Amino acid sequence: MNQKIVRVAINGYGTIGKRVADAVAAQPDMKIIGVSKTRLGAEAYVAQDRGYPLYIADLTKKKAFEDAGIVVTGSIDDMLGACDIVVDATPGEVGASNKALYEKHGIKAIWQGGEEHDVAGFSFNSSCNYQDAIGKQFVRVVSCNTTGLCRLIHAVDGACGVSHVTAVMIRRGADPHVVKKGPIDAVVLNPATIPSHHGPDVNSVLPDISIATMAVIVPTTQMHMHAITIELKETTTREEILALIAAHPRLGLVKAVTGIVSTAELKEFVMDLGRPRSDLWENGIYEASVSVVGKTLYLFQAIHQEADVVVENIDAIRAMTGIVTDPDTSIQMTNESLGFVAIGSE
Ligand SMILES: NC(=O)c1ccc[n+]([C@@H]2O[C@H](COP(=O)([O-])OP(=O)(O)OC[C@H]3O[C@@H](n4cnc5c(N)ncnc54)[C@H](OP(=O)(O)O)[C@@H]3O)[C@@H](O)[C@H]2O)c1
């Protein structure tokens, strides 16, 4: 590993962008050179409080920002001229329209799961295909649900082979602060058609996995919940699966002794552990649910939609810039810099 410090810009300082910015700032081999906003609001104050240079999309708004006490360093174009790599965390389907800008600046770019695979031509998960991302100019970090599925399926496939996966995603209705989507009171088929897009999205990372997914949205903001059935190629035991989870840096085990049987209690637990923003970066697999019947594995896992992709973005930066070529080293650096080991493996 050389000692180069990668200069990172965050285009879109919202739910994901502000978390990735804080995670980048915690890395010894990366530096935040700026974050962007289009509108004046609470997040602009947070960026300033964190000491991140703020760049805005439309410089005609500079006076309004400065009248509100927010220092504007320049335009998004200026920010892109000062970085090695940009993490695009603009709202889903906005990011693709920024591609020409990133190409113009000749910089590397990471998009999020709200964009199609084709925007980058490569979909990333640290545990599955880190080395294939080394040196790439463009990468897409897959969505929160796909990230959680890929981590688990890849680990189980490596241990005992996967014949087929059936996964039901019980999805949060909105992120906690997104009040414009509420109040709501319904279980919504999303989509009504089967399979949902999650299965094909898993195949963008793990092309050889047979998988069918179904999804509903429910009135909660805390986390997603996955009900998963995996048909195995080889016989295993519940104990072997629990050991596999405990040994994995991004698979957390919600121990039965905690008494936690919900996303709300899990969120409270993570908050009490002192995690910033009560973020659960790893999968939250409920120990009590892990069952092996014949050659079939069943379990429930909670996925914190705002958090699990954050650590993946950090590893993607290391892979694309080539500053660390070993996935395990990068994953360990990322976890250590954020001060966590996966729950249940402490
Ligand atoms: N939230 C999740 O649960 C989640 C999980 C995994 C992946 N993702 C993906 O991550 C991406 C970002 O989602 P998010 O939830 O973080 O969205 P978000 O909370 O809406 O944040 C997006 C931010 O981008 C800014 N923005 C809007 N238009 C922009 C533009 N043209 N140029 C620059 N910035 C712009 C907005 O800031 P202004 O207020 O200044 O306009 C907003 O704060 C999406 O692809 C999404 O699918 C989201």
PDBQT file of the ligand as one rigid body, heavy atoms in Angstrom, charges set to zero:
ROOT
HETATM    1  N1  LIG A 401     -31.885   6.508   1.561  1.00  0.00    +0.000 N 
HETATM    2  C1  LIG A 401     -31.749   5.221   1.372  1.00  0.00    +0.000 C 
HETATM    3  O1  LIG A 401     -32.360   4.427   2.061  1.00  0.00    +0.000 OA
HETATM    4  C2  LIG A 401     -30.833   4.691   0.323  1.00  0.00    +0.000 A 
HETATM    5  C3  LIG A 401     -30.218   3.456   0.528  1.00  0.00    +0.000 A 
HETATM    6  C4  LIG A 401     -29.326   2.963  -0.416  1.00  0.00    +0.000 A 
HETATM    7  C5  LIG A 401     -29.111   3.674  -1.586  1.00  0.00    +0.000 A 
HETATM    8  N2  LIG A 401     -29.752   4.854  -1.774  1.00  0.00    +0.000 N 
HETATM    9  C6  LIG A 401     -29.478   5.568  -3.018  1.00  0.00    +0.000 C 
HETATM   10  O2  LIG A 401     -28.584   6.640  -2.744  1.00  0.00    +0.000 OA
HETATM   11  C7  LIG A 401     -28.862   7.722  -3.635  1.00  0.00    +0.000 C 
HETATM   12  C8  LIG A 401     -29.139   8.947  -2.807  1.00  0.00    +0.000 C 
HETATM   13  O3  LIG A 401     -30.302   8.699  -2.023  1.00  0.00    +0.000 OA
HETATM   14  P1  LIG A 401     -30.589   9.508  -0.688  1.00  0.00    +0.000 P 
HETATM   15  O4  LIG A 401     -31.614   8.727   0.042  1.00  0.00    +0.000 OA
HETATM   16  O5  LIG A 401     -29.338   9.868  -0.021  1.00  0.00    +0.000 OA
HETATM   17  O6  LIG A 401     -31.287  10.804  -1.293  1.00  0.00    +0.000 OA
HETATM   18  P2  LIG A 401     -31.585  12.155  -0.538  1.00  0.00    +0.000 P 
HETATM   19  O7  LIG A 401     -31.653  11.966   0.925  1.00  0.00    +0.000 OA
HETATM   20  O8  LIG A 401     -32.729  12.765  -1.242  1.00  0.00    +0.000 OA
HETATM   21  O9  LIG A 401     -30.275  13.011  -0.811  1.00  0.00    +0.000 OA
HETATM   22  C9  LIG A 401     -29.924  13.415  -2.091  1.00  0.00    +0.000 C 
HETATM   23  C10 LIG A 401     -29.298  14.784  -1.987  1.00  0.00    +0.000 C 
HETATM   24  O10 LIG A 401     -28.881  15.196  -3.285  1.00  0.00    +0.000 OA
HETATM   25  C11 LIG A 401     -29.063  16.598  -3.412  1.00  0.00    +0.000 C 
HETATM   26  N3  LIG A 401     -29.391  16.889  -4.812  1.00  0.00    +0.000 N 
HETATM   27  C12 LIG A 401     -30.573  16.850  -5.432  1.00  0.00    +0.000 A 
HETATM   28  N4  LIG A 401     -30.425  17.111  -6.730  1.00  0.00    +0.000 NA
HETATM   29  C13 LIG A 401     -29.114  17.335  -6.913  1.00  0.00    +0.000 A 
HETATM   30  C14 LIG A 401     -28.336  17.682  -8.040  1.00  0.00    +0.000 A 
HETATM   31  N5  LIG A 401     -28.883  17.808  -9.242  1.00  0.00    +0.000 N 
HETATM   32  N6  LIG A 401     -26.998  17.863  -7.863  1.00  0.00    +0.000 NA
HETATM   33  C15 LIG A 401     -26.438  17.726  -6.648  1.00  0.00    +0.000 A 
HETATM   34  N7  LIG A 401     -27.141  17.377  -5.550  1.00  0.00    +0.000 NA
HETATM   35  C16 LIG A 401     -28.459  17.204  -5.695  1.00  0.00    +0.000 A 
HETATM   36  C17 LIG A 401     -30.161  16.967  -2.470  1.00  0.00    +0.000 C 
HETATM   37  O11 LIG A 401     -29.683  18.104  -1.802  1.00  0.00    +0.000 OA
HETATM   38  P3  LIG A 401     -30.408  19.484  -1.938  1.00  0.00    +0.000 P 
HETATM   39  O12 LIG A 401     -31.369  19.503  -0.783  1.00  0.00    +0.000 OA
HETATM   40  O13 LIG A 401     -29.315  20.464  -1.776  1.00  0.00    +0.000 OA
HETATM   41  O14 LIG A 401     -31.072  19.544  -3.273  1.00  0.00    +0.000 OA
HETATM   42  C18 LIG A 401     -30.260  15.817  -1.479  1.00  0.00    +0.000 C 
HETATM   43  O15 LIG A 401     -29.859  16.204  -0.186  1.00  0.00    +0.000 OA
HETATM   44  C19 LIG A 401     -30.019   7.253  -4.514  1.00  0.00    +0.000 C 
HETATM   45  O16 LIG A 401     -29.493   6.644  -5.678  1.00  0.00    +0.000 OA
HETATM   46  C20 LIG A 401     -30.700   6.206  -3.658  1.00  0.00    +0.000 C 
HETATM   47  O17 LIG A 401     -31.447   5.274  -4.410  1.00  0.00    +0.000 OA
HETATM   48  C21 LIG A 401     -30.575   5.406  -0.836  1.00  0.00    +0.000 A 
ENDROOT
TORSDOF 0
